[in-house]
Amino acid sequence: MKIMKFGGTSVGKPERMHQVKDLITRESGRKIVVLSALSGTTNALVGIGDALAEGKKDLAKERIDALHEHYLTFYKELLKTEASQKKAEKIIKEHFEFLNIILKISFNEAINRDILAQGELLSTKLFYTLLEEQDIQAIFLPALEFMSIDEKSEPELSKISERLKAILQNYSKDSIFITQGYICKNHRNEVDNLKRGGSDYTASLIGAAINASVVEIWTDIDGMHNNDPRIVDQTRPIAQLSFDEAAELAYFGAKILHPASIWPAQTYNVPVKLLNTMQPEAAGTTITEKETGQGVKAIAAKDGIIAIKIKSSRMLLAYGFLRKVFEIFEKYTTPIDMITTSEVAVSVTIDDDTYLKAIIAELEKFGNVELDYKQSIICVAGNLIAESKGVIKEVMDALVDYPLRMVSYGGSRHNVSILVDTKYKNQALQSLNDGLFQW
């Protein structure tokens, strides 16, 4: 069975939703189609929730009405028959009545999660209506019936697998299933989600749960490029990546793939393909357990990084010092991306400032704490690059004109990470592209 996930831009316009319809029907065989919300919808829903959280119900109402108008225009361009349009109108009416009812009740986090779920529910129902209009046989498969997370917000993969297999066994081998990305139920049986970008995660979890033949991630770019094509001139798609290489690039900023989506596929050895909805003939990128070649394959960058330096000549070499430092970040559930140490200081980076004040207050017990905001991590990734002769020299030569805040080399066999001030990021990416890739 194949899993086909389509992102917001792939379903964000009526004509693109028709393209998706053509893609899922061009080959026979069983498949599960995972859809994101229409592009812009999740951001709009976040805005509605933010307004309600601030007690600004008039602003929330304006945002609900604006989003409603968008959908009223969308379905009229998507569907042709009067019967189908009436179905779509009813679907939209139900969901926006729900959003308007929320204006009249007390707002809380559970309600906010319900708000955020509306995007995927709308996109899948409208797409399913399109398939019905075109006489394409499909089964509507609500994600809330099988996708769940535990009290730590971790997917319950064994339960997901059990529920999904029980549902799928009732249908033929050529069935097409339509389901939502992103949304799930939590351990309290409330509507929840897999966080932003979670539709990729949904697809990978489904692929792992049923041991799919492949997970296809369809976006608006022809595979993962060797650098960020929005910033850098002369980038190219990468034909083949290993799971380890893709995981490094996704975590450190490659926007085409959600970082969490790698581990389920890797754990159950399900190939992942990154493909372009607008250019379906393009080869894209295939991600498998196979490692090919040696050396630099791609570069990615992650913004919004904060560097924290703890300087203490008295404490740093003391037994247990680093453990105590790391326990503070663990206490506040704040992951660390990079680490460097010297005889008198340790520097770490984080991308989540939710508990920053509390973390700093506890770190100051150990010594002087310095913060650098607006930093970017640049990840240079490839198979065994930490063991490849000359790679670190080539990286440093390419970055000779920029001040480097931190360098992590050897922590992973597959990447070299560099921390720079974000104001230098774009130029640094172009310099690395020019210095490391010869076209």
N, C-alpha and C positions, 0 to 999 in steps of 0.2 A: 504493500500500500504506500502511496505517495502522499506527503504533506505539502501543501502549497499555501504559503502565507503571502498576503498582499498588504502593503503598507498604506498609509493615509493618502499619499500622492497617487498611488495606483488606483484608488477608488474615489479620489477627491473630486472628479468631474464626471458627469453622465457618460461622456464618450469613453472615458477610461474604464468605467465600470463595465461598459460593453466590451472593451478589450479583454478585461479579466474573464468575462463570460466566454469569450472565444478561446482564451488560453486554457481554461479548465476543461473545455470540451473538444480540444483538437486531438486528443489521444484518449483511447478507451482505457479502462482500468479503474480500480477503486482508488479514491482519493478523498482526503479531508482538506477542505479549503478554510483557511483561517484569515479573517478580515480584521483590519484595524478600523478605527473610526475615520470618517471623512477628514481629509486634511484641514486643520484649523479648528475642528470640533472640540478636541480635548483641551486645547488652550482656551477656547470659549467657555467650556464647562468649568475649568479651573478658575477663570475670571468670575463666573457666577458664584462659585463657592467662596471665593475670597471676599466678594462683596457682601455675601450673607454673613460670613464670619465677622466682618467689621460692622454689622448692623445696618448696612446700606441697602435696604430692600428696594428702593426706587432704582438704584443703579443695577441691582441684580435683575429687576424686571426689564429694564432696557436691554440688558445683554441677552436675556431669554427671548425677548421679542425679535431682536436682530438675528439670532441663530434660527429662530422659527421661520423667519422670512427666507433665509438661505435654503432651508429644506423645502419650503413650499415652491421655490423656483426650481430646485434640484429635481424633484420627482416628476415635474411636468416635462422636463427635458429628457428624463431617463426613460419614461414609459409612454407608450403610444395609445393603448386601448383604454376606453373609458372604464372598463371593469378593473383593470390594473391600477389606474390612477385613483380610483375610489378606495382600493385596498391600501395604497400608499398613503393617501390622505388620512385614512383612519389610523394607520400606524403612527404617523407623525402627530396626529391630534392626541392620541393616548399618551405619548411620551412627553409632550409639552404641557399637557394637563397635569401630569405628575410634577414637572418642574415648577409650574405655577402654584400647585398645592403646597410645595415646600416653602413658598414665600409666607405662608400663613401659620407655620409651625416653628417650634424652637429648633435652631440649627445646632447640630453636633457633628462629630467626626464620622459617625456611621451614616448620617444623611449625606455628608459630603461624598462618601464613597459611592452611595447610590447615584448621586449626580454624575460622578465621573463615569459610571457604567453606561450611561445613556448613549454615548457615541457609538460604541461597538454594537449595542443592541439595535440602534437605528440602521447602521450600515448593513448589517447582516440581513435584517428583515426586508430592507429595500432591495438588496441584491437578490434575495430569495424570490421576491415578487417579480423581479425582472426575469429570472429563470422560469417561473411559472408562465409568464406572458409568452416566452419563447418556446414553451412546451418542452423544456429541458427537465428531465426527471432528477430530483435531488431530495435530500432529507435534511430538514432543519435540525441541527444538533446543538442545543443550548449548552454553552460552556459551564453554566452554573449547576448543571446536572452531574458533572464529572470532575471539574477542575477545583482543587482545594489546597489550602495552605494550613500549616499548623500554628500553634501559639507563638512560634518564633518567626512567622511569616515565610517559612520554608515550604516548598511544594511537597505534598504527600504523594510521591511518585507511585508507590505500590498501590495506594487506594485509587489514584487516577487510572492506573492500568487496569485494575479490577473492574472499575465502573465502565470504562470505555469498552473493554472487550465484551462485557455483558451486553452493552448496547449494540455494538457492531455486528455481533453474531446473528442478529435478527434480520440482517439485510444482505442482499446479493453481492457478489464479488465485483460488480461493475458500478456500485453505488457511488454517488457524489454526495458528500456531507458538507454542510455549511455551518461554521461555528465562529464564535467570537474569540479574538485575541484579548489579552490583557486582564479580563475580568475573571473572578473566581469567588468561592465561598471561603470564609475563614473558620477557625475552630469553634466559633460561636454561631456558625451557620448564617452569618451575615454576608451581604455582598461586599467583596473586597477586590483588590487588584494586585497585579504583579509589578507595580510601579511603572514609571514612564519607559516606553520602549518595550513593554512587556509582551507585545504580540509576537515578537521573535521568540521570546522565552516560551510562550504558549506552544508555538509550533514545534520547538525543540523538545519540550516536555511530552507532547503528544507523540512525536516521532520515537522517543525513547520508550514511552509507555506501551506502544504497540509494536515495537521493533520494525519501524517503517523502512522501506527500501531507500528513501531519500527524503530530506527536508529541503524544500525549495523556498528561498526568501526572495520575493519579487519586490523590487524597488524602482527608483527612477534613474539608476546608474548601472552601467554594465559591469558589475562585479566590484570587488575591492581593488582600489588603485594603489599604486606604489607610494603615493603621497596624496595630500588633500587637493583634489582638482579645483576646489573653490578658491584656493589660495595660490597654488603652484602651477606654473606653466609646464607643459609637456609631461603629464602623468600618463600612466598606462595601467590597464587592468592586469591583475595577476591571475594566471591560469590555475595555479595549484598552490594550496597552503596546507600545512599540517594543522591539526587542532591546536597544538601549543603555539604556533606562530599566530594563528587567527585570534586566540585568546589574548595574547599580549597586545595585539593591535586594537582589538575591540575594547579592552579595558582602558587602554591609554588613548582613546579618542577617535578611533575609526567609526564614523557615524552610521555606516551602512549596516552594522551588526550590533545588537544589544550584547553587552559583555556576558551576562548570565546565560545566554543562549548556547554557549559552547559546551558547558560541562555535561548536560544530559546527553547530547549527541555523542560526545567523546566517550562518556562512560559506557554507552551501549553501542558504540561504533556505528552510528548512523551517519552516512555522508550528508554534508550540507552544501547546497549550491546557492550562490548569490547571482540573481538574474535580473534583467531589465525588462519591465513591463512594456516600455515604449520601443525596445529593440529586442524582441524575444529571440531573434536569430543569433544574437551575440552569445559567445561561449560563456561569458561570466567567469566566476571563480568557484572552483570545487575545493571543499575542505574535507580532508580525510585524516586517518591516523598516519598515513604514509608521509615520510619526510623526504623531500627531494632537494638535491643540490646542497650547497653550503655557501653562506655569505648573506649579505643584506638583500632583503626582498622588498621591504616597505617601511614607511615612516608614518607615524601618527602623532597627534598632539592633543593634550588634554588641558583645558583652561580651568580657571577658578581654583587654583592650588594655593594653599597657604604653607609657607615654610616656617618651622618652629625650631629654634636653636636653644638648647639648654647647656649653659656653660658653667662648669664647676670643677675647678682643679682639685678641690678637696674630696668630692664625691665620685667623680667619674670612674676612677680606677677601683673604687671600693666594691667588694663582693656584693652582688645583688642589685647594683645601681640600675643597670639596664632593665632588669626584670621589674623593678619598682616603677620605672618610667612607662614601660609598656602596659603595666597593670592599670595605669591611669586611663590610657586610651581604651583599654578593654572595658573598664568600669563604665565609661560613657559611650560604649558601642560605636567608637569612631575608628574606622580602618586607617592604617598608615600605608601610603603608597611607596615612598622612598625612604631610605635610611643611610646616613653616612656618619662615621665617628672619627674623632681624633683623640689625642691624649687628654684634652681638657674640655671637649664639647661633643655633643651628639645632636645631629640635625635630622628632623623627620618632616614629611609632608603629609597634609590631609586635604581632602576636598569637601569636607562637611564641617561647617562651622557652628552647627546647632548647639554644641556644648563647649564651645571654645573658651568662654570666660571661666567656666568651672575647671576645665582642663588646665588652663594657664595658672589659675589660683593654686592648684595642687602641685604643678611643676615648679613653681617659684619657691617651694620648700627646699628644692634641691640645688638652686643656684639662680643665676641671671637668665631670664628668658627673653629672646628676641624674636619678633615676628616679621615676616616679609609677605605682604599680600600681593595679589595680582601676578601670580607666577604661573608658568605653563610647563608641563612635563612633555618633553619630546621623546618618543620611543622609536628607536631604530631596531627593527626586528628582522629576523631571518634564522634559518636553521643553523644551529651551532656557531653563531657569530662570535660568541664569547671565546670560542676556541679557534677562530679563524685568524691567521696571521695578517697583521696590518690593518684590521678593521678599525680598531680604536684610534690608530693614527689617522686614518682617512676621516673618521668622524671629527676628531679634534682639529685637523687641518681645515675642514669645511667650516668649522665654527670659530676660527681664530679671531674673527673680528667682533665677537660678542662675548660679554661677560657671562660666565657660567656660575650659577649659584650652587649646584650640586651635580655630581656624576655618580651613577650606579652602574658598576661593571662587574660581572661575575656572579651576581646574585641569581641570574637566570642564564641558561646556556643559549637562550634565544633572543635576548634583547640587551641593548645598552640604553639607559635612560639618562636624560640630561634635563636639569631644571634651569629655566631661563626666565627673566622678567618677560611678561606677556607682550610688552611693547616691542621686543625683539623677535617674537615667535615667527611672524610671517617671513621676515628676511632669513631667519635661521632655517626654516623649512625649505626655502628656495635654494639656499646655499648648500644644504645637505643633498638636495635633489641634483644639483649641478655637480657636486663632488663625488657622489656615490653611484650615480647611474649614468652609464654611457650608452646613448641611443645610436 
